Amino acid sequence: MKARILGLLAVGLLAGPMAAQAVVVYQFSLAANGTVGPIAIRLTAGDFIPVGELAATALDNPSISFTSGTPLSAAESLLGFDQDATESLFGIALVDPVSGGWVLLTRDYPNDFFRFARAFDQEGTFTSAGGLVESDRSLGTVNPTATLCVSSTGACVRSVPEPGTLALLGLALAGLILSRRRTAVPTRSM
């Protein structure tokens, strides 16, 4: 009986972290461009963002995480997003935390925004068809290529597991091993 309980517990622990991934991740990335380091902005939504109007939010929003090769002010920097039936548009206003100058700016909506040809519920990796940025820094190009990865399965999420997930996985495997050992021990009849 204990072996069955341990086995069920192990299966539950293994299935638990996977069941929590019911979100859609939008991973917007720009390669290094002149004096501006590589930038990746991850927007997490409860579902696919529907067709609508321009929505802008600061990078310090809990649904946004970012990595940048250049320091950014999360409270003053903005991400703009717009989705129509066939296109996703991303705009950025990234601010230097020291000087207050523009690290990167797509000034004119919708003309300067990064454009990705995709339906609102389409998943995959897309390359921008446009995107005109300005900067107070020296840029290698004013029209960099951006990448957008959209996934509801975690494909855009870094594959490095959190320590808590690793601990649960270790417990689950230990439970499976114990349950197999207990059922594998032969019984002798007297």
C-alpha positions, 0 to 999 in steps of 0.5 A: 500500500505504501508503495502505491501511495509513493508511486502516486505521489511521485506521478503527481509531483512530476505532473504538477509543474507542467499543469501550471503552464497555461499562459502565452509567452511573447518573447521579443528580442533584438540583437546587439546594435552599435553601443546598445547590447542585446535586449530580450523582453518577455511578456506573459499573458493569460491567453493570446492577446486579442485583436485590439488597440495599442496597449502600452505598459512599463517594463516594471509590470509584473507580466514583463521580464527583460534582460538587456546588455545595456542598463535600462530604467524599468519604471520609465521604459515602455513596451507598446503592443498592438495586434490586428488580424494578420500582424503583431506590432511591438514598439519600445521606448527604452530609457537609460537610468542614469542620463534619462536619454533614449537607449532605443525608441520607436517614435512613430506609431504604427509606422516605426513599430516592429511588425511581425506577420502572424495571426493573433493565435499563431505560435512560432518564431517570427522575424520583423518586417520593419522597425525604425528606432532612434537612439541617443547612442551610436547605432550600427543601424537604425532599422534592426531586425527583431525576433518574436517567439510566441508560445503557450507550451513554454518553448520561449521560456528558458530551459533552465529549471528553477531550484524548486522544480529540481527539488520536486523532480528529485523527490518524485524520482526518489519516490518512484525508485522506492516504490519499485524497490518495495515491489521488486523484493521477492517474498519467501514462503515458509 
